[in-house]
Amino acid sequence: MRRVVSLYLPTWPTDRIRRHGGKPPSDEPLVTVETQGSRRLIGAVDPAAQALGLRVGQTVAHGQALVANLHVVEAVPEQDEAALIELARWCIGYSPVVSPCPPDGIWIDIAGSSALFGGEEKLVADLVQRLASQGIHAMASIADTPGAAWAMARYGHRTIVPRGEIMGAVEGLPVAGLRLPSLIVEGLSRLGIDRIGQLAAMPRAPMTRRFGKDVGLRLDQVYGHAFEPLNPLVPKETPSRRLAFAEPIGQLDDLKHVLNRLTASLCQDLAPQDLGVRCLDLIFERIDRRNVALRVGTAKATRDARHLAKLFDERLQLVDPGFGIEAAILVASKVEPLSAHQVEAQDFRSGEATAIDLSRLVDRLGARLGPRRVYRLQPVESHVPERSVKKVPALAPLTGQTWSDTLPRPSRLLEHPELVTATALLPDHPPAFFIWRRVRHRVIKADGPERITGEWWRGGQGDFALRDYYRVEDETGARFWLFRDAPAGQSARWWLHGIFA
């Protein structure tokens, strides 16, 4: 099912000026000015100017009278739109289907890519945060249709509209959220129709006779009764291949055959440039213009056409061809120079270390589980258990660091130590029993303590004073890693930090 992000850039002209020229500072008010006949009107205001009471449509003379140190820059809509298209190209990193929505927005169809970012909420949060770090004010909403997402981003208060809940979400929004001309919005307002829900309740025929067909079309597009296509933006410099068909296709075998042809052709194009694919987008253009987009990634650059085609195997079975697919586009949205380095792995059949290419295995696991769920653990120079390891990409270069063989560590380390109820018979002795998650464990064997102190040189960032760790075994043979967070007799508490295999 379709899911569309509407990215709203309320201060895009002023943000562009600051990013291009580096001034004025963000705390000084900035506006752009447009000339309409003999009048010079404010066309855009930044947050600092808004806080001082300036609004779009005011005369520049009025604004300068209100704010003495106001920065005024001539508006250049052509440059604003060109920069918006460049930003839309950057957004292709989130989905292959990205379409600019001038003058202040971008649409992103994330139906096939949200899982790669851990879900819709994390994708939107990452998008807005990264734009903010670049000095771009942005708001975003997700809905089933571009029109509903557009209205929610500008007039709503919900970031995500759940699937199938458009009607209840938009009925209270102003009719301006339908992207209607201002004259129609004013005409509806004179009739007392200010909300989308009120307009939807009107009889369609009188509404069409009075205000034209656009009002009904926008309503249908918001609710999903009429499909609103998004034309994907594909940069000219991005390696891509397109294949159009004389007759529409829809069978799975046909789709696989087309994909094999496209990957072979694309890899041939990349060979003279010594480039390999890291991110690949497949777009099927349906007859009804309901494009279907799929995205896969690779652990390292590759030009193996057969391997790239196999990454789409499971997802091709879920493609809905509708009334037929008339063209297919394969886009290498991220490429890198090919590297000859391979990770060493142990060949257990011969007992010798041989160079085995694990990238294909990592790619297949990433395509099935999501690339963020495929990783390896890398040692870190720290004697604090929770800081002695970190997650890195599965094929990240080896650092040569290892864990000490003289300090046994559990095979499973809890993300956060869990408080347990424990009783030790003598000071500095391991507990005789402990209760963890409402289960009582009687300790049969124990070893310790191993004293670990906090890393004071880190500036006290949540560091502890000391911990006394014990390896214990209960009556069932299960082994645990417990610690006491203070010396015996000082109101110490017991915690469980790990479990041995």
LUMTIVEX-514284 format. One line per 5 residues: number of its first residue (from 1); for each residue x, y, z of N, C-alpha, C. Coordinates in pm, whole numbers, m for minus. Atoms other than C-alpha are relative to their C-alpha. Layout:
N
NUM = X Y Z X Y Z X Y Z | ...
END
This chain:
501
1 = 84 m120 0 0 0 0 88 125 0 | m77 m122 15 119 349 m83 15 74 133 | m25 m86 m117 279 562 192 88 115 m48 | m66 m117 56 385 916 108 40 96 112 | m48 m107 m88 596 1167 303 m14 133 m72
6 = 1 m137 51 519 1533 246 96 81 87 | m100 m80 m69 823 1738 342 m33 147 m24 | 39 m141 8 726 2098 418 115 87 48 | m112 m91 m30 994 2372 414 m56 141 12 | 71 m127 m13 818 2678 556 86 124 m24
11 = m88 m116 18 1122 2908 535 109 m31 m103 | m99 44 97 1293 2761 230 76 115 m66 | m79 m106 65 1385 3091 51 106 60 91 | m99 m59 m91 1556 3238 358 104 m104 41 | m98 104 m32 1718 2904 448 100 m16 m114
16 = m91 13 113 1859 2882 96 100 114 m4 | m89 m116 3 2002 3233 116 110 m15 104 | m100 15 m105 2176 3158 445 99 m111 m35 | m90 110 33 2315 2825 323 93 38 m115 | m82 m39 115 2443 2987 2 102 107 36
21 = m90 m111 m31 2592 3305 145 61 m4 138 | m55 9 m134 2654 3210 507 m36 116 91 | 41 m114 m83 2492 3529 638 m136 47 m47 | m36 m44 m134 2321 3697 807 m13 m112 102 | 16 102 m105 2337 3504 1139 m146 m36 20
26 = 137 50 m13 2029 3297 1222 m83 79 100 | 76 m76 m99 1935 3525 1514 m37 140 m48 | 35 m131 54 1905 3832 1289 m110 m18 m104 | 116 19 89 1573 3879 1100 35 20 m146 | m27 m3 144 1580 3814 726 m131 m21 m74
31 = 118 17 85 1307 3857 463 42 13 m145 | m17 m23 143 1286 3836 87 m112 92 m48 | 95 m99 48 1103 4099 m117 m34 m28 m146 | 50 16 136 890 4068 m431 m64 130 m45 | 59 m121 55 781 4350 m659 m128 m35 m75
36 = 130 20 65 411 4351 m756 m52 136 m42 | 37 m133 47 339 4651 m974 92 104 59 | m80 m103 m64 451 4953 m781 26 m30 148 | m14 35 m143 447 4773 m443 111 m102 17 | m103 97 m39 733 4591 m277 m48 m72 125
41 = 62 79 m107 596 4311 m61 97 m107 51 | m81 107 m59 757 4061 174 m47 m134 m56 | 33 129 59 769 3721 2 27 m118 90 | m35 109 m93 930 3506 275 64 60 123 | m57 m47 m128 1026 3551 640 63 m118 71
46 = m64 106 m77 1262 3353 859 m59 m1 142 | 57 7 m136 1180 3243 1219 26 124 84 | m30 m120 m80 1355 3548 1370 m93 115 m38 | 91 m106 45 1144 3784 1156 m144 m30 42 | 135 37 m45 824 3591 1238 m20 33 147
51 = 10 m28 m144 897 3627 1609 m18 149 28 | 14 m145 m18 908 4005 1560 m128 54 m63 | 130 m42 50 564 4012 1397 m8 22 m149 | 4 m19 145 656 4020 1027 m71 m118 m66 | 78 102 69 433 3828 785 13 18 m151
56 = m1 m5 146 427 3741 417 m116 87 m48 | 102 m88 54 237 4003 217 7 143 52 | m17 m136 m49 333 4304 430 92 78 m94 | m91 m82 79 503 4593 257 136 5 69 | m135 m7 m56 877 4621 301 15 122 90
61 = m8 m121 m82 836 4976 434 m59 m25 139 | 61 32 m129 605 4847 707 93 m88 83 | m91 88 m72 851 4572 796 121 73 54 | m117 m74 m46 1147 4809 817 m37 99 110 | 44 m87 m109 941 5041 1036 m13 m77 131
66 = 13 82 m120 875 4754 1277 134 m51 50 | m129 59 m38 1228 4613 1273 110 84 m63 | m101 m93 49 1517 4854 1244 114 m70 m73 | m116 69 59 1793 4601 1164 m42 m114 m92 | 53 105 86 1589 4400 913 89 m18 m124
71 = m76 32 121 1790 4223 640 m98 m29 m112 | 91 14 114 1614 4251 303 79 m48 m121 | m66 58 118 1711 4035 2 m105 m18 m109 | 92 18 112 1551 4031 m342 m31 m149 m19 | 42 139 23 1351 3712 m401 40 m43 m141
76 = m35 58 131 1474 3486 m682 m69 m137 m6 | 74 127 0 1205 3217 m729 68 m109 m84 | m65 100 84 1406 3047 m1007 110 m72 77 | m106 62 m78 1699 2988 m775 m57 m84 114 | 65 79 m106 1467 2870 m497 m45 m135 m55
81 = 49 126 58 1312 2610 m727 115 m91 m42 | m115 81 39 1648 2495 m864 64 m66 123 | m57 57 m122 1780 2449 m511 m93 m106 60 | 96 98 m49 1460 2264 m418 16 m133 m75 | m22 122 78 1523 2016 m701 128 m70 44
86 = m124 60 m50 1878 1964 m575 m25 m69 134 | 33 63 m127 1740 1894 m228 m81 m128 m22 | 77 121 31 1494 1647 m380 93 m112 m45 | m97 103 40 1788 1465 m539 67 m59 123 | m59 49 m125 1943 1440 m193 m96 m95 71
91 = 101 83 m67 1618 1289 m62 m13 m138 m63 | 4 133 61 1659 997 m304 69 m102 89 | m61 91 m96 1870 851 m26 m101 m70 89 | 105 61 m82 1541 772 151 m96 m85 m82 | 91 77 85 1342 637 m144 30 34 m146
96 = m23 m31 142 1375 606 m522 m108 87 m61 | 110 m79 56 1039 781 m575 m8 133 76 | m4 m134 m60 1096 1150 m494 m44 99 m105 | 51 m98 95 911 1438 m656 m6 137 66 | 9 m135 m57 958 1813 m593 m143 51 m4
101 = 133 m61 m7 646 2006 m491 21 150 25 | m28 m143 m18 735 2374 m553 m123 74 52 | m131 m63 m23 762 2620 m403 66 m40 132 | m54 22 m135 816 2476 m53 m15 m142 48 | 21 136 m46 780 2100 m48 61 m105 m90
106 = m50 116 73 895 1756 m158 m86 m119 41 | 71 124 m28 701 1429 m184 98 m117 m12 | m83 119 m1 870 1097 m102 m90 m120 24 | 77 123 m16 699 763 m157 90 m104 67 | m88 87 m79 847 537 114 m59 m140 17
111 = 66 130 m19 625 230 69 99 m115 m5 | m93 111 12 921 13 m31 131 20 74 | m130 m27 m60 1197 168 180 m5 33 148 | 6 m40 m141 1070 261 529 61 m104 91 | m56 106 m85 1175 m78 671 152 9 9
116 = m146 m13 m2 1537 1 581 48 99 106 | m36 m101 m99 1531 285 836 m59 m31 137 | 57 37 m129 1359 97 1117 m143 42 19 | 140 m40 m10 1006 214 1039 m21 145 m40 | 34 m134 49 823 530 938 41 109 98
121 = m34 m103 m98 877 720 1264 149 31 m2 | m144 m23 0 1253 671 1258 46 65 m130 | m38 m61 128 1272 761 889 m28 150 3 | 34 m142 m4 1090 1092 941 89 76 97 | m85 m66 m98 1290 1174 1253 140 21 m55
126 = m134 m12 58 1617 1107 1072 2 106 m109 | 7 m99 110 1509 1315 770 m3 142 55 | 13 m135 m54 1404 1619 974 125 42 77 | m119 m32 m77 1707 1598 1203 119 33 m89 | m113 m26 91 1954 1582 915 m19 133 m72
131 = 24 m130 62 1790 1880 746 28 113 99 | m25 m102 m101 1800 2076 1071 149 23 21 | m145 m15 m17 2173 2007 1102 63 79 m114 | m47 m78 113 2211 2174 761 m61 140 m4 | 59 m132 m6 2018 2483 870 m130 13 m78
136 = 125 m2 76 1692 2387 695 m114 m34 94 | 118 25 m82 1365 2421 887 m97 m88 m80 | 85 95 73 1141 2128 794 m101 m64 93 | 103 80 m65 822 1952 896 m44 m107 m99 | 37 110 90 696 1623 759 m116 m78 57
141 = 111 87 m38 387 1404 765 m7 m115 m98 | 15 120 82 313 1056 632 m147 m38 m5 | 139 45 18 m22 943 490 m5 m92 m121 | 17 93 112 m164 706 230 0 70 m135 | 6 m73 126 m199 980 m34 85 126 8
146 = m78 m125 m2 15 1278 m139 m81 118 52 | 81 m113 m44 m276 1518 m82 m21 4 150 | 20 4 m146 m344 1403 274 129 32 73 | m128 m30 m64 26 1413 362 32 149 m11 | m25 m143 20 53 1765 214 m82 83 99
151 = 88 m75 m90 m244 1890 418 43 m15 146 | m39 22 m139 m124 1731 743 131 70 33 | m129 m64 m27 230 1870 707 m15 150 24 | 14 m145 m9 101 2225 674 m107 46 99 | 111 m45 m85 m221 2236 876 m35 m97 112
156 = 33 99 m101 m229 1922 1091 101 m3 112 | m88 12 m116 m62 1820 1414 44 m145 19 | m39 139 m10 12 1454 1339 109 m29 m102 | m109 34 91 336 1328 1192 m37 m119 m87 | 33 122 74 197 990 1089 m150 m24 8
161 = 141 39 9 m157 915 974 m3 m150 m26 | 1 145 21 m211 538 1020 m74 m38 m128 | 62 49 124 m315 335 717 m151 m6 16 | 145 8 1 m681 371 630 m72 100 88 | 63 m95 m91 m746 664 869 4 143 m53
166 = m9 m135 59 m730 958 626 m124 82 32 | 123 m76 m13 m1095 1055 657 m9 72 135 | 6 m62 m131 m1086 1116 1031 111 99 25 | m114 m87 m24 m746 1284 1012 m14 136 m66 | 1 m124 77 m821 1550 749 m131 77 9
171 = 130 m68 5 m1189 1635 805 m2 130 79 | m4 m124 m78 m1101 1902 1064 99 103 m50 | m99 m93 53 m833 2068 852 m67 105 m88 | 59 m104 86 m899 2396 666 2 m40 m147 | 11 35 143 m1001 2376 300 124 44 m78
176 = m125 m37 68 m673 2547 210 93 m119 m13 | m81 120 7 m519 2205 274 m25 m82 m125 | 29 71 125 m671 2090 m57 77 56 m118 | m79 m62 107 m427 2305 m257 m89 67 m105 | 92 m71 89 m713 2511 m404 46 144 m18
181 = m32 m142 18 m668 2861 m551 m64 85 110 | 47 m85 m111 m714 3141 m297 m140 55 m27 | 134 m52 30 m1022 3274 m481 m108 m103 35 | 97 104 m35 m1201 2939 m436 m9 m15 151 | 2 10 m146 m1098 2921 m70 m81 114 60
186 = 77 m114 m50 m1240 3271 m15 m148 m17 m29 | 139 23 33 m1561 3178 m195 m65 m102 92 | 53 100 m93 m1607 2870 21 m16 59 139 | 8 m61 m133 m1537 3075 332 m124 89 13 | 120 m85 m4 m1818 3319 241 m127 m84 18
191 = 115 90 m19 m2054 3019 236 5 m70 137 | m13 63 m131 m1935 2917 583 66 m136 m3 | m69 129 12 m1733 2620 458 149 25 21 | m140 m24 m35 m1398 2634 631 80 m128 15 | m68 126 m27 m1315 2266 690 m23 m101 m112
196 = 9 99 106 m1250 1976 455 m121 m91 21 | 115 85 m29 m1515 1767 631 m131 64 m43 | 121 m70 44 m1779 2032 562 m14 m5 m152 | 3 2 145 m1683 2045 196 m34 m139 m52 | 28 137 44 m1690 1665 163 m146 m38 18
201 = 141 32 m25 m2045 1660 302 m94 68 m98 | 85 m70 96 m2175 1893 27 m36 m91 m117 | 33 72 124 m2358 1747 m276 101 37 m109 | m108 m21 96 m2105 1704 m554 m43 87 m119 | 41 m73 121 m2311 1844 m847 m7 151 22
206 = 1 m146 m20 m2388 2193 m701 138 56 26 | m135 m47 m29 m2031 2219 m574 80 14 m131 | m73 m5 127 m1893 2143 m922 m48 115 m87 | 53 m110 82 m2127 2390 m1095 49 135 49 | m37 m132 m54 m2026 2672 m862 151 22 2
211 = m143 m22 m21 m1655 2612 m807 88 m75 m100 | m79 70 100 m1545 2388 m1095 39 m141 44 | m34 140 m24 m1411 2035 m1122 119 m19 93 | m121 16 m80 m1086 2103 m937 m30 m31 146 | 33 23 m141 m1256 2106 m596 m29 m148 24
216 = 31 141 m15 m1400 1758 m641 122 m89 m22 | m120 79 26 m1073 1629 m786 94 1 119 | m90 m8 m116 m870 1756 m490 m55 m81 117 | 60 83 m106 m1116 1595 m249 27 m148 m26 | m21 140 34 m1090 1264 m431 147 m40 16
221 = m142 30 m15 m710 1285 m434 41 m11 146 | m32 7 m142 m693 1352 m60 m46 m132 60 | 56 121 m58 m917 1058 27 46 m127 m72 | m47 117 72 m756 828 m229 m99 m55 m99 | 96 47 100 m1062 796 m454 50 24 m142
226 = m65 m26 129 m859 944 m741 150 m6 20 | m144 19 m17 m497 846 m788 75 124 m44 | m85 m114 33 m241 1126 m785 142 m50 m22 | m133 56 27 81 1018 m958 112 92 47 | m122 m73 m30 428 1121 m847 103 m38 m105
231 = m101 26 102 685 1155 m1123 137 m6 64 | m128 11 m70 1010 1018 m981 109 83 m65 | m110 m83 46 1309 1247 m1010 125 m86 m9 | m121 79 21 1609 1066 m1157 108 94 m53 | m106 m90 49 1926 1281 m1181 65 m56 m127
236 = m58 42 127 2082 1272 m1527 133 m71 19 | m132 59 m17 2424 1183 m1389 m5 m135 71 | 12 127 m70 2291 882 m1197 m6 m115 m101 | 6 114 93 2363 550 m1375 m137 m68 6 | 133 61 3 2031 404 m1485 m24 m64 m136
241 = 43 66 123 1868 184 m1746 m152 m8 1 | 146 7 14 1508 195 m1873 m35 m93 m115 | 44 94 102 1327 m74 m2065 m151 12 m14 | 143 m12 28 986 m10 m2227 m45 m122 m79 | 51 122 61 762 m291 m2351 m107 34 m104
246 = 101 m20 104 555 m315 m2667 m138 m34 52 | 125 40 m63 283 m490 m2465 22 m5 150 | m16 4 m146 221 m459 m2090 29 m142 50 | m33 130 m58 364 m741 m1878 m48 m2 145 | 44 12 m138 268 m875 m1536 38 m131 65
251 = m38 129 m56 388 m1234 m1493 134 9 72 | m123 m3 m80 659 m1301 m1234 122 m39 m84 | m114 41 84 881 m1480 m1487 42 113 m93 | m34 m114 87 860 m1178 m1718 74 108 77 | m67 m101 m82 957 m943 m1436 144 m41 30
256 = m136 46 m27 1258 m1158 m1350 87 12 m124 | m77 m10 125 1365 m1170 m1715 39 146 m28 | m30 m143 20 1341 m790 m1742 107 46 98 | m99 m39 m99 1537 m747 m1419 139 m50 m36 | m130 54 40 1816 m974 m1543 61 81 m115
261 = m50 m82 111 1843 m772 m1865 48 136 48 | m36 m133 m49 1851 m442 m1678 129 m3 82 | m121 6 m82 2115 m549 m1424 123 m27 m87 | m114 27 88 2338 m690 m1700 42 127 m75 | m31 m123 74 2314 m365 m1900 61 105 91
266 = m50 m101 m92 2369 m144 m1595 143 m32 44 | m135 38 m41 2675 m339 m1483 100 24 m114 | m87 m30 114 2821 m305 m1834 30 150 m7 | m23 m145 1 2776 73 m1810 98 42 109 | m86 m39 m113 2958 84 m1475 143 m49 m16
271 = m133 59 12 3254 m129 m1584 106 98 m50 | m105 m94 45 3442 142 m1784 37 104 105 | m26 m101 m103 3415 375 m1483 59 m60 126 | m52 70 m118 3547 111 m1236 m87 27 123 | 93 m24 m109 3235 161 m1024 m79 m127 28
276 = 86 109 m41 3023 m85 m832 m122 53 71 | 128 m41 m59 2669 m71 m696 3 m18 151 | 23 12 m143 2597 m1 m329 m149 10 34 | 144 m13 m22 2228 94 m356 m68 m4 m137 | 63 22 129 1994 m16 m634 m151 16 15
281 = 144 m25 m2 1639 104 m707 m63 m54 m128 | 74 55 113 1391 m76 m931 m140 61 0 | 129 m68 11 1085 118 m1051 m79 m60 m116 | 89 52 104 798 m44 m1241 m106 106 m28 | 100 m99 42 580 200 m1437 m125 m74 m49
286 = 124 66 36 224 66 m1443 m83 86 m94 | 85 m72 95 m38 160 m1700 m81 108 70 | 81 m97 m73 m246 336 m1434 84 104 73 | m96 m97 m57 67 538 m1331 21 m18 150 | m29 33 m140 74 374 m988 135 m74 3
291 = m133 60 5 448 315 m991 30 m82 124 | m43 87 m109 597 40 m778 152 10 10 | m144 m19 m18 945 99 m631 53 m100 102 | m69 92 m89 1183 m151 m471 144 48 16 | m137 m43 m26 1521 m81 m310 76 m109 73
296 = m89 92 m68 1811 m306 m211 135 68 15 | m134 m51 m21 2159 m234 m80 100 m113 8 | m106 100 m6 2491 m416 m84 100 38 107 | m97 m25 m106 2757 m454 183 126 67 m53 | m113 m67 63 3028 m346 m59 m30 11 m150
301 = 25 m23 142 3049 m229 m418 15 m130 m80 | m4 120 82 2976 m500 m674 m57 30 m138 | 55 m6 136 2911 m541 m1047 m45 m138 m45 | 48 134 32 2787 m898 m1028 m149 9 m31 | 139 m21 41 2465 m869 m1229 m92 m110 55
306 = 84 110 m47 2336 m1212 m1127 m29 15 149 | 19 m19 m144 2389 m1140 m758 m97 116 28 | 88 m114 m20 2217 m800 m782 m145 m35 m32 | 137 40 36 1915 m951 m955 m61 m89 107 | 53 92 m102 1881 m1220 m686 m47 74 125
311 = 40 m75 m118 1851 m953 m416 m147 42 m6 | 140 m40 16 1509 m865 m559 m96 m119 m2 | 84 119 21 1381 m1225 m573 m126 0 86 | 115 11 m90 1158 m1220 m265 m97 116 m18 | 88 m117 12 1024 m870 m325 m75 1 m132
316 = 70 4 129 935 m933 m690 m133 m75 13 | 123 78 m16 674 m1184 m572 m114 83 59 | 102 m86 m63 494 m903 m387 m44 114 m90 | 34 m111 90 476 m666 m685 m140 m22 m59 | 134 5 60 119 m590 m793 7 69 m137
321 = m12 m63 133 127 m534 m1172 m123 78 m42 | 122 m69 39 m230 m399 m1179 m47 m46 m137 | 43 32 136 m350 m382 m1539 118 m23 m95 | m117 25 82 4 m425 m1662 109 103 25 | m117 m86 m16 355 m277 m1645 53 31 m139
326 = m41 m41 134 465 m76 m1945 148 35 m11 | m143 m31 5 824 7 m1848 62 m30 136 | m75 25 m124 1092 m68 m1588 127 83 m4 | m120 m83 m13 1374 155 m1463 85 m58 112 | m95 45 m102 1682 35 m1276 101 112 21
331 = m84 m117 m31 1878 311 m1100 103 m40 105 | m107 18 m98 2214 278 m927 13 130 79 | 6 m127 m73 2138 548 m671 123 26 85 | m125 m20 m73 2466 490 m487 104 m94 m58 | m109 79 57 2790 373 m645 130 37 71
336 = m131 m22 m60 3147 339 m518 106 m66 m87 | m109 72 69 3485 248 m666 13 m141 56 | m15 139 m45 3539 m126 m651 129 m16 79 | m117 28 m83 3779 m251 m385 33 m147 m9 | m42 140 9 3983 m570 m406 13 m65 136
341 = m18 55 m134 3999 m613 m26 m116 m89 38 | 101 92 m46 3813 m909 119 29 m36 145 | m16 37 m140 3753 m1009 479 46 m144 10 | m45 136 m19 3941 m1318 597 m98 m77 85 | 86 86 m78 3734 m1608 725 64 m137 10
346 = m59 132 m20 3819 m1955 854 m73 m103 m84 | 56 110 76 3765 m2243 614 6 m124 88 | 2 108 m97 3654 m2513 857 24 m137 m65 | m23 129 66 3685 m2788 596 148 m33 m5 | m143 25 11 4059 m2746 556 77 42 123
351 = m68 m48 m119 4141 m2576 886 94 114 m26 | m88 m110 35 4322 m2298 703 m80 126 m23 | 64 m129 22 4240 m1927 686 10 35 m148 | 2 m35 142 4137 m1844 332 m86 122 m20 | 76 m121 30 3998 m1531 174 m134 m40 m58
356 = 135 35 42 3624 m1589 151 m82 128 m10 | 81 m119 21 3396 m1323 8 m137 m19 67 | 124 12 m74 3111 m1280 259 m104 102 m45 | 91 m110 34 2950 m984 84 m133 m50 m54 | 126 49 53 2692 m1194 m99 m92 m49 111
361 = 80 45 m114 2578 m1359 223 m58 118 76 | 47 m119 m71 2556 m1020 394 m111 71 m77 | 103 m66 82 2356 m876 104 m132 m75 6 | 123 77 m4 2106 m1162 105 m68 12 136 | 57 m17 m133 2059 m1137 482 m57 141 17
366 = 48 m137 m10 2025 m758 455 m129 21 m77 | 122 m14 79 1762 m787 182 m119 m64 70 | 109 70 m68 1560 m1027 398 m33 61 136 | 21 m45 m137 1609 m884 749 7 151 16 | m26 m143 m13 1704 m520 681 148 20 27
371 = m146 m16 m12 2062 m389 651 46 36 140 | m43 m40 m133 2066 m249 1004 1 m117 98 | 2 116 m88 2008 m594 1151 113 m98 m30 | m113 85 34 2317 m744 991 126 76 38 | m117 m71 m51 2632 m644 1181 91 m102 70
376 = m86 80 m85 2925 m782 1377 46 84 118 | m45 m68 m121 3067 m696 1718 150 21 m8 | m142 m34 7 3402 m522 1738 51 39 139 | m54 m36 m132 3623 m499 2051 35 148 8 | m36 m139 m29 3679 m158 2207 92 0 121
381 = m95 m6 m111 3966 m65 2440 m67 63 123 | 65 m44 m123 3771 m40 2767 m22 m122 88 | 26 112 m91 3753 m260 3076 m141 5 57 | 140 m8 m40 3397 m140 3142 m80 m88 m97 | 62 99 90 3183 m427 3004 m86 61 m109
386 = 91 m54 101 2915 m218 2828 69 89 m102 | m74 m82 95 3184 m10 2658 107 m79 m74 | m107 79 58 3409 m295 2550 m37 m60 m134 | 44 55 127 3211 m377 2238 m92 100 m67 | 92 m86 74 3027 m191 1965 m41 m71 m129
391 = 50 56 125 2821 m278 1657 62 75 m117 | m56 m60 121 2987 m217 1321 m57 m75 m120 | 47 73 119 2886 m306 961 69 m135 m13 | m50 137 4 2934 m674 888 136 m11 m69 | m126 8 75 3220 m609 644 93 117 30
396 = m90 m109 m38 3388 m322 829 143 m54 14 | m139 47 m9 3772 m342 820 33 m46 142 | m44 50 m130 3931 m542 1102 100 97 62 | m89 m93 m70 4110 m331 1364 118 m69 66 | m108 72 m67 4331 m604 1511 m17 m10 150
401 = 24 7 m143 4192 m552 1861 m75 m128 34 | 67 120 m48 4082 m858 2061 m30 15 148 | 28 1 m143 3936 m931 2401 105 m85 72 | m99 73 m79 4162 m1058 2677 m49 m141 31 | 36 138 m30 4164 m1438 2720 m3 m25 151
406 = m7 22 m145 4233 m1400 3094 m121 55 74 | 120 m57 m63 3903 m1217 3161 m123 m60 m67 | 117 63 62 3611 m1449 3085 m119 95 0 | 118 m86 12 3305 m1265 2962 m118 m84 m51 | 118 78 42 2947 m1390 2910 m24 12 m150
411 = 32 m4 142 2832 m1479 2560 m114 95 m29 | 109 m95 17 2523 m1264 2612 10 107 108 | m7 m114 m92 2568 m922 2772 m129 80 m13 | 124 m76 5 2243 m747 2865 29 145 m37 | m19 m140 41 2199 m402 2712 8 92 121
416 = m4 m75 m126 2130 m264 3060 m3 m100 115 | 5 91 m114 2210 m444 3389 m139 3 65 | 132 10 m61 1892 m567 3560 14 m28 149 | m6 11 m146 1836 m531 3935 m55 m135 44 | 45 127 m55 1806 m860 4126 m1 9 152
421 = m1 13 m146 1731 m952 4485 92 m115 37 | m100 102 m31 2028 m1140 4630 41 11 146 | m45 5 m139 2160 m1246 4969 131 m75 5 | m131 63 m21 2526 m1319 5052 15 m32 149 | m10 42 m139 2603 m1512 5371 113 71 73
426 = m114 m67 m61 2938 m1339 5434 41 119 m86 | m47 m114 79 3087 m1001 5329 100 m45 m107 | m89 28 113 3270 m1007 4994 m16 m141 m54 | 27 132 55 3118 m1347 4920 m107 11 m108 | 108 m1 99 2900 m1431 4623 m133 m29 67
431 = 130 24 m62 2526 m1453 4687 m30 m149 12 | 43 139 m16 2380 m1777 4819 m119 m30 m91 | 110 13 95 2073 m1719 4603 m34 139 m52 | 47 m128 52 1920 m1445 4387 m131 m23 m74 | 129 5 68 1579 m1367 4237 6 96 m118
436 = m5 m80 123 1572 m1247 3877 m125 m31 m82 | 124 11 76 1250 m1185 3686 m96 m100 65 | 92 77 m82 1050 m1349 3968 34 m148 10 | m44 139 m10 1250 m1671 3946 117 m8 98 | m103 13 m102 1462 m1786 4243 107 m98 m49
441 = m114 82 42 1809 m1924 4160 90 m25 121 | m90 35 m111 2011 m2110 4424 139 m22 m56 | m136 4 50 2385 m2064 4372 71 m124 52 | m74 121 m35 2583 m2391 4367 151 25 m6 | m142 m30 17 2921 m2266 4238 15 148 m32
446 = m24 m143 25 3075 m1921 4218 149 26 m11 | m139 m42 15 3398 m1748 4124 4 152 1 | m13 m145 m6 3509 m1394 4204 44 43 139 | 46 m108 88 3512 m1114 4279 107 49 m97 | m84 m76 92 3656 m927 3981 m42 145 12
451 = 37 m140 m27 3664 m561 4074 30 87 m123 | m12 m93 112 3604 m305 3797 m41 138 48 | 32 m138 m39 3615 70 3858 m39 81 m122 | 42 m85 110 3462 346 3649 116 74 m63 | m104 m72 73 3662 538 3392 m10 149 32
456 = 12 m137 m49 3713 867 3575 41 103 m103 | m51 m96 100 3892 1025 3277 m104 37 m104 | 107 m35 93 3566 1030 3081 m85 116 50 | 72 m116 m50 3443 1317 3296 m129 m33 73 | 117 35 m80 3183 1125 3499 m127 m13 m80
461 = 120 14 84 2945 1056 3209 m73 m129 37 | 74 117 m43 2726 812 3401 89 m110 54 | m90 101 m50 3031 634 3543 m37 m42 142 | 21 54 m134 3018 418 3855 132 5 75 | m121 0 m80 3263 405 4143 72 m134 m11
466 = m60 133 15 3323 30 4144 m110 m104 m11 | 88 116 7 3164 m306 4075 82 m124 33 | m61 129 m29 3248 m649 4212 m80 m107 m75 | 68 97 84 3162 m913 3951 26 m144 48 | m9 142 m35 3093 m1283 4024 m59 m83 m114
471 = 59 100 88 3043 m1578 3792 m61 m108 87 | 70 94 m86 2781 m1802 3946 m74 m102 m85 | 73 109 65 2610 m2130 3856 m111 m46 93 | 110 42 m86 2267 m2232 3981 m21 m151 m8 | 22 143 m11 2119 m2575 4053 m34 m66 m133
476 = 33 58 130 2009 m2620 3689 119 m1 m96 | m116 m7 87 2357 m2558 3549 14 129 m77 | m8 m130 67 2279 m2209 3415 102 89 70 | m105 m85 m55 2562 m1960 3462 m29 147 m30 | 34 m142 8 2522 m1588 3524 119 84 44
481 = m102 m100 m38 2737 m1278 3562 m68 106 84 | 61 m94 m93 2636 m1076 3870 105 98 51 | m93 m91 m67 2788 m769 4028 m70 73 113 | 45 m82 m113 2755 m574 4351 53 140 m24 | m38 m135 41 2761 m195 4298 68 82 109
486 = m72 m69 m108 2937 m106 4628 63 m106 89 | m59 99 m91 3162 m274 4887 m103 m53 99 | 91 61 m96 2992 m509 5131 m18 90 121 | 30 m81 m117 2821 m330 5416 m31 145 m30 | 28 m139 36 2759 m7 5222 m129 11 m84
491 = 131 m3 69 2397 m64 5116 14 m34 m147 | m23 40 139 2512 m240 4802 m123 m70 m57 | 105 70 72 2267 m367 4542 64 m99 m97 | m48 102 93 2302 m672 4318 m68 18 m135 | 50 m14 136 2263 m665 3941 45 m120 m83
496 = m38 103 97 2265 m925 3665 36 70 m131 | m50 m71 117 2472 m815 3366 19 m89 m121 | m23 86 113 2522 m1122 3150 m34 m145 30 | 31 141 m11 2450 m1488 3084 102 m76 m83 | m98 84 70 2712 m1752 2993 m70 m110 m77
501 = 59 107 81 2641 m2007 2722 8 m134 73
END
